[in-house]
Amino acid sequence: MYIRTPKKRRSSPMRVLVLLALVAAGGYFLSLLYRGEIQPIQIGPTPTPTPSADEVMTEAYAQYLEGDLDEAMAGYRQATALDPTDPMPYVWWSYLLTLRKRTAEAIDKARQAVGIAPDRSEALAALCLALDWDAEGDQAKLQEALSTCLSAVDLDPGYAEAHAYLAEVYADLGQTSQAVEEARLAVSLNDSSVYAHRILGYALARQRKYREAVTEYQRASQLHPRLAQPYIDLGHLHMSYNRYKDALAAYEKATVVDPNNAYAFDALGWAYFQVGNHQRAAVAFQKATEVDPSYIPAYGRLGLTYYVLRNYEEAIPAFKKAIELGSSKVEYFYELGLSYVYLGRCDEARPWLLKAIEIDPNASPAWEGLDLCPEK
């Protein structure tokens, strides 16, 4: 087949002029850019899609497994904002707040979960746990925790953690046989539950079954090596049997696996205090206050430690901070007052001593302090 060769096109004078103008404009632009008289257009990064609540919760759970409870809480907080209708982020947020001994906040988050889903066993169980840890022997709060846990078990008899938390309430009420029974049931329902084994250890400890309790705490720490609470519980158990070396090792381990846990440092400090090592106790309590500046017990015990060391200048601000944060322990008031007394500052001592007597008219150290600082 014959293919005709195309004819050569002749350049148009106008096209040449346009091209020359464009080249000149480009050169001028590059010269301005080179001299810094204009800035290049910045094209920002491609926007990334907002993660879903499920994706955020998955990441938060991974952080929990790594032992980073603070980051995990931040994730669950974000998930509640992304999906306010899902109770589970509130449930997890409450659990983690409870483990941090921030029980008032934990109760609030658990109540929010219950408000969203009153028929969810997980929500009621979280509320039960937070109420129990907040009670500290208050029988009314313990009874509320008990009824809440019973409701959680009724809603889902197969939910291991509900039985475990119920067991902890029974133990705190002194009903140790029922506590062990419920905790064993929790373990049978989910042998891989760190909470079921931890609380079985707690219940056995209340029955003075030392070796069995140790085994359960160790099992819990194996299930979640980055969780401080089983080590703290183990430390408490060793302390109750005067096994101070083992207790200190357990508390130290808790601070290593969770260095942001004020409760762990507070427990370590109190153990050092009880064995008479007040300098180390002060260091641990100080660390607890740095980790969580709102953790009241550490301030009070730090004040007490300085008081025992006769370092009254340091004891005063520690006691004051504990009181400022909401503590009403009478000993903090009269020890604060006595610190001023021993520094010869009676005018500053009297208001605190009088407040101690207002809280407890039988607080004899406060009366002794007033005898040393008679009203002029």
C-alpha positions in Angstrom: 0.0 0.0 0.0 1.3 3.5 -0.9 1.5 5.9 2.1 1.7 9.5 1.2 4.4 11.5 3.0 2.7 14.4 5.0 3.6 17.8 3.9 5.9 19.9 6.1 3.9 22.5 8.1 5.3 26.0 8.0 5.6 27.9 11.3 3.2 30.8 11.8 5.0 34.1 12.7 2.3 34.7 15.3 2.9 31.3 17.0 6.6 32.0 17.2 5.9 35.4 18.9 3.6 33.7 21.5 6.2 31.1 22.3 8.9 33.7 22.7 6.7 35.7 25.1 6.0 32.6 27.2 9.7 31.8 27.4 10.5 35.3 28.5 7.7 35.3 31.2 9.0 32.0 32.5 12.5 33.3 32.8 11.3 36.4 34.6 9.4 34.2 37.1 12.4 32.0 37.8 14.6 35.0 38.4 12.1 36.4 41.0 11.9 33.0 42.6 15.7 32.8 42.8 16.0 36.2 44.4 13.4 35.3 47.0 11.0 38.0 45.9 8.2 35.5 45.6 7.5 32.2 47.4 6.6 28.9 45.8 3.1 27.7 46.3 3.0 25.2 49.2 0.7 22.3 48.6 -0.3 20.8 51.9 -0.4 17.1 52.7 -3.3 15.1 51.4 -6.0 15.2 54.1 -6.4 11.8 55.9 -9.8 10.4 56.6 -11.0 10.6 60.3 -10.7 7.2 61.9 -13.8 5.5 63.0 -14.7 4.8 66.7 -14.0 1.1 66.2 -10.5 1.9 64.8 -9.7 4.2 67.7 -10.9 1.6 70.2 -8.8 -1.1 68.6 -5.7 1.1 68.9 -6.7 2.0 72.5 -6.9 -1.7 73.4 -3.5 -2.3 71.9 -2.1 0.4 74.1 -3.8 -1.1 77.1 -2.0 -4.4 76.4 1.2 -2.6 76.2 0.6 -1.2 79.6 0.1 2.4 78.5 -3.1 3.1 80.4 -2.9 6.9 79.9 -2.8 6.6 76.1 -5.4 4.0 76.2 -7.7 6.3 78.2 -7.1 9.0 75.7 -8.1 6.7 72.9 -11.3 5.6 74.6 -12.1 9.3 75.3 -11.7 10.0 71.6 -14.0 7.0 70.8 -16.8 8.4 73.0 -16.6 11.7 71.0 -16.7 9.8 67.7 -19.7 7.6 68.7 -21.5 8.8 71.9 -24.1 6.1 71.5 -21.6 3.2 72.1 -21.3 2.3 75.8 -18.1 0.3 75.5 -15.6 3.2 75.3 -17.1 4.5 78.5 -16.9 1.0 80.0 -13.2 0.7 79.2 -12.5 4.3 80.2 -14.1 3.5 83.6 -12.1 0.4 84.1 -8.8 2.2 83.5 -9.7 5.1 85.7 -10.5 2.6 88.5 -7.1 1.0 88.0 -5.6 4.4 88.4 -7.6 4.8 91.7 -9.5 7.8 90.2 -12.7 6.2 91.3 -14.9 9.3 91.3 -14.2 9.8 87.6 -14.6 6.0 87.0 -18.0 6.0 88.6 -19.1 9.0 86.4 -18.0 7.2 83.2 -19.6 4.0 84.2 -22.9 5.8 84.9 -22.7 7.3 81.5 -22.3 3.8 80.0 -25.3 2.6 82.0 -27.3 5.6 80.9 -26.6 4.6 77.2 -27.2 0.9 77.7 -28.9 0.0 81.0 -29.3 -3.6 79.9 -25.6 -4.2 79.2 -23.9 -6.3 81.7 -20.5 -4.8 80.9 -21.7 -1.3 81.8 -23.2 -2.4 85.1 -20.1 -4.5 85.9 -17.8 -1.4 85.4 -20.0 0.6 87.7 -19.9 -2.1 90.3 -16.1 -2.2 90.2 -15.7 1.6 90.5 -18.2 1.7 93.4 -16.4 -1.0 95.2 -13.0 0.6 94.9 -14.4 3.9 95.9 -16.1 2.5 99.0 -13.0 1.9 101.2 -15.2 0.2 103.8 -18.2 2.4 103.4 -21.1 -0.1 103.8 -23.6 2.0 101.9 -21.4 2.2 98.9 -20.6 -1.5 99.2 -24.3 -2.3 99.2 -24.8 -0.3 96.0 -21.9 -2.0 94.4 -23.3 -5.4 95.4 -26.8 -4.7 93.9 -25.2 -3.4 90.7 -23.0 -6.4 90.3 -25.9 -8.8 91.0 -27.8 -7.0 88.2 -24.9 -7.4 85.9 -24.7 -11.1 86.6 -28.5 -11.5 86.1 -28.3 -9.8 82.7 -25.4 -12.0 81.5 -24.7 -15.1 83.7 -21.8 -16.0 81.3 -19.9 -12.7 81.7 -16.8 -13.7 83.7 -15.8 -10.2 84.8 -19.3 -9.6 86.3 -18.8 -12.6 88.6 -15.2 -11.5 89.4 -16.2 -8.0 90.4 -19.1 -9.5 92.5 -16.5 -11.7 94.2 -14.5 -8.6 95.1 -17.5 -6.9 96.6 -18.3 -10.1 98.6 -14.7 -10.1 99.9 -14.9 -6.5 100.9 -18.1 -7.2 102.8 -16.3 -10.0 104.6 -18.3 -12.8 102.9 -15.2 -14.7 101.9 -16.8 -18.0 101.1 -19.1 -16.4 98.6 -16.2 -14.4 97.3 -14.1 -17.5 96.5 -17.1 -19.3 95.0 -17.9 -16.4 92.6 -14.2 -15.9 91.7 -13.8 -19.6 90.9 -16.9 -19.4 88.7 -15.4 -16.4 86.9 -12.2 -18.3 86.2 -14.2 -21.3 85.0 -16.1 -19.0 82.6 -12.9 -17.4 81.3 -9.6 -18.9 82.3 -7.7 -16.2 80.4 -9.3 -13.3 82.3 -6.7 -11.4 84.2 -9.4 -9.9 86.4 -10.9 -13.3 87.3 -7.5 -14.7 88.5 -6.6 -11.4 90.2 -9.8 -11.3 92.2 -9.6 -15.1 93.0 -6.2 -14.3 94.5 -7.8 -11.4 96.4 -10.6 -13.6 97.8 -8.2 -16.4 98.8 -6.0 -13.8 100.5 -9.0 -12.8 102.6 -9.3 -16.4 103.6 -5.6 -16.4 104.7 -4.8 -18.9 101.9 -1.4 -17.4 101.2 0.1 -19.9 98.7 -3.1 -20.2 96.6 -3.4 -16.4 96.5 0.2 -16.0 95.4 -0.4 -18.5 92.6 -3.5 -16.6 91.4 -1.7 -13.2 91.4 1.2 -14.7 89.5 -1.2 -16.2 87.0 -2.9 -12.8 86.5 0.5 -11.1 85.9 1.4 -13.8 83.4 -1.9 -13.1 81.5 -1.1 -9.3 81.4 2.6 -8.7 82.2 2.2 -5.0 81.6 -0.5 -4.5 84.2 0.6 -3.2 87.6 -2.4 -4.2 89.7 -1.6 -7.9 90.2 1.9 -6.9 91.4 0.4 -4.4 93.8 -2.0 -7.0 95.1 0.9 -9.4 95.5 2.9 -6.8 97.4 -0.1 -6.2 99.8 -0.3 -10.0 100.4 3.4 -10.3 101.2 3.2 -7.3 103.5 0.4 -8.9 105.4 2.7 -11.8 106.1 5.7 -9.6 107.0 7.5 -10.8 103.9 9.0 -7.3 103.4 11.6 -8.2 100.8 9.1 -9.9 98.6 6.6 -7.1 99.0 9.1 -4.4 98.0 10.1 -6.5 95.0 6.5 -6.8 93.9 5.8 -3.0 94.4 9.0 -2.2 92.5 7.9 -4.4 89.6 4.6 -2.6 89.5 6.3 0.8 89.1 8.5 -0.7 86.4 5.7 -2.1 84.3 3.6 1.0 84.8 5.8 4.0 85.6 2.8 6.4 85.4 0.9 4.6 88.2 0.8 6.9 91.2 -1.0 4.1 93.2 2.0 1.8 92.6 4.5 4.4 93.8 2.3 5.2 96.8 2.2 1.5 97.8 6.0 1.2 97.4 6.4 4.3 99.6 4.1 3.0 102.3 6.0 -0.3 102.4 9.3 1.5 102.8 7.7 3.6 105.5 6.5 0.6 107.4 9.9 -1.0 107.4 11.4 2.2 108.7 13.2 3.4 105.5 11.7 6.9 105.6 14.1 8.4 103.1 13.2 5.9 100.4 9.5 6.3 101.4 9.7 10.1 100.8 11.3 9.5 97.3 8.5 7.1 96.3 5.7 9.4 97.6 7.3 12.4 95.9 7.3 10.3 92.6 3.7 9.5 93.1 2.8 13.2 93.4 4.7 13.9 90.2 3.1 11.1 88.3 -0.4 12.2 89.4 -0.5 15.7 91.0 -4.1 15.0 92.1 -3.4 11.8 94.0 -4.3 12.7 97.6 -3.0 9.7 99.5 0.6 10.3 98.4 0.6 13.9 99.6 -0.7 12.9 103.0 1.8 10.1 103.4 4.6 12.4 102.1 3.6 14.9 104.8 3.6 12.1 107.4 7.0 10.9 106.3 8.6 14.4 106.6 6.8 14.8 109.9 8.4 11.6 111.2 11.8 12.8 109.9 11.1 16.1 111.7 11.4 17.9 108.5 8.4 20.2 109.3 9.2 22.7 106.6 8.6 20.1 104.0 5.7 18.4 105.8 3.6 21.6 105.9 3.1 22.0 102.1 2.5 18.2 101.6 -0.3 18.2 104.3 -1.7 21.4 102.9 -1.9 19.9 99.4 -3.7 16.8 100.6 -6.3 19.0 102.4 -6.6 21.3 99.5 -7.4 18.4 97.2 -10.2 17.2 99.5 -8.8 15.0 102.2 -10.6 15.2 105.5 -8.3 12.8 107.5 -8.1 14.3 111.0 -4.4 13.3 111.4 -3.4 15.5 108.5 -5.0 18.5 110.2 -3.4 18.0 113.6 0.0 16.9 112.2 0.0 20.1 110.0 -0.9 22.1 113.1 1.9 20.4 115.2 4.4 21.0 112.4 3.8 24.7 112.9 4.0 24.3 116.7 7.4 22.6 116.5 8.6 25.5 114.3 7.4 28.0 116.9 4.6 29.4 114.7 1.7 29.1 117.0 -0.5 31.6 115.3 -0.4 29.4 112.1 -0.8 26.2 114.2 -4.0 27.0 116.1 -6.5 27.1 113.1 -5.4 23.6 112.0 -5.5 22.2 115.5 -9.0 23.6 116.0 -10.2 22.2 112.7 -8.9 18.8 113.8 -10.9 19.0 117.0 -13.9 20.1 115.0 -13.6 16.9 112.9 -12.9 14.7 115.9 -13.3 16.1 119.4 -11.3 13.2 120.8 -8.2 13.9 118.7 -5.8 14.1 121.6 -2.7 15.2 119.6 -4.7 18.3 118.6 -5.5 19.1 122.2 -1.8 18.6 123.2 -0.8 21.0 120.4 -3.2 23.6 121.8 -1.7 23.2 125.2 1.7 24.0 123.7 0.2 27.0 122.0 -2.2 28.6 124.5 -4.4 31.4 123.3 -3.0 34.8 124.2 
